[in-house]
Amino acid sequence: VQLQASGGGLVEVGGSLRLSCAASGFTFGRYTMGWYHQTPGKQRELLAKIDSDGRANYAESVEGRFTISRDNAKYTVALQIHSLEPGDTGVYYCRATSESQTGVEYWGQGTQVTVSS
């Protein structure tokens, strides 16, 4: 099983970024996919998730600025971020949670996003 996150980097305040997570080794279409954000000393925070049918949910703090999408044929999930803020700096992780098997989940290795002001 592998979740490979990419697309992070150094971006100016107000800019946009598209993160991508490529999955392999499991049946992608049977998993809810999520993006999480973590900064040093803090717990990972759920930003957005999308289920196998494409229904998306967002944390209130990112509603309107973040868009999650998935491609079940390509085994990928993306997170489009607009109007980047300094508080968006951190490591972004993707997570796969089984919709049929309780407790089965996988995490990617994370991609660093740094927003410069």
C-alpha positions in Angstrom: 0.0 0.0 0.0 1.3 3.4 -0.9 0.0 7.0 -0.7 2.3 9.4 -2.4 1.6 13.1 -1.7 3.1 15.7 -4.0 2.6 19.3 -5.0 3.9 21.1 -2.0 6.4 23.9 -2.0 7.0 27.6 -1.2 4.1 29.9 -2.2 3.4 33.5 -1.6 0.4 34.7 0.4 -2.6 34.9 -1.8 -1.3 32.3 -4.2 -2.8 28.9 -5.1 -1.5 25.4 -4.9 -2.7 22.0 -6.0 -1.7 19.0 -4.0 -2.1 15.5 -5.3 -2.0 12.1 -3.7 -1.4 8.9 -5.8 -2.6 5.7 -4.3 -1.7 2.1 -5.0 -2.0 -1.3 -3.4 -5.6 -1.2 -2.3 -9.0 -0.8 -4.0 -9.2 3.0 -4.1 -12.9 3.2 -5.0 -13.9 1.6 -1.7 -12.1 4.2 0.4 -12.9 7.7 1.7 -10.0 10.0 1.0 -9.0 12.8 3.2 -6.5 15.6 3.4 -5.0 16.7 6.8 -2.8 19.5 7.9 -0.2 19.4 10.6 2.1 22.0 12.2 4.9 21.3 14.7 3.6 20.5 18.1 0.0 20.1 17.0 -2.3 17.3 16.0 -3.2 16.6 12.5 -6.3 18.5 11.5 -8.9 17.2 9.0 -9.3 19.7 6.2 -11.5 17.9 3.7 -12.7 14.4 2.8 -14.4 12.8 -0.1 -16.2 9.5 -0.2 -16.2 6.9 -2.9 -19.3 8.5 -4.5 -17.7 11.9 -4.6 -19.5 13.6 -1.7 -17.1 16.1 -0.1 -17.0 17.6 3.4 -14.8 20.5 4.5 -13.6 21.9 7.8 -15.3 25.2 8.4 -11.9 27.0 8.4 -11.2 26.0 4.8 -14.7 26.1 3.3 -14.7 28.1 0.1 -10.9 28.2 -0.3 -10.2 24.4 -0.6 -11.6 22.0 -3.0 -11.1 18.2 -2.8 -11.6 16.0 -5.8 -10.8 12.4 -6.8 -10.3 10.3 -9.9 -11.3 6.7 -9.1 -9.9 5.5 -12.5 -6.4 7.1 -11.8 -6.4 6.3 -8.1 -5.7 9.9 -7.2 -7.1 12.6 -4.9 -6.3 16.2 -5.1 -6.6 19.3 -3.0 -6.9 22.7 -4.7 -6.0 25.6 -2.3 -6.7 29.2 -3.1 -5.9 32.4 -1.4 -3.1 30.9 0.7 -2.5 32.3 4.1 0.5 32.0 6.4 -1.6 29.7 8.6 -1.7 27.2 5.8 2.0 26.5 6.3 2.6 22.9 7.4 2.7 19.4 6.2 -0.2 18.0 4.3 -1.1 14.4 4.5 -3.6 12.2 2.6 -5.4 9.4 4.3 -7.5 6.5 3.0 -10.2 5.1 5.2 -12.0 1.9 4.3 -15.8 2.3 3.9 -16.4 -1.3 4.5 -13.8 -2.5 7.0 -13.7 -0.7 10.4 -10.3 0.4 11.4 -8.6 0.0 8.1 -6.8 3.1 7.0 -3.6 4.3 5.4 -1.6 7.4 5.5 0.7 9.1 3.0 4.1 10.5 3.9 3.1 14.2 3.7 4.1 17.1 1.5 5.4 20.4 3.0 3.7 23.7 2.1 5.3 26.9 3.1 3.4 30.2 2.7 5.6 33.2 2.7 4.5 36.7 3.5 
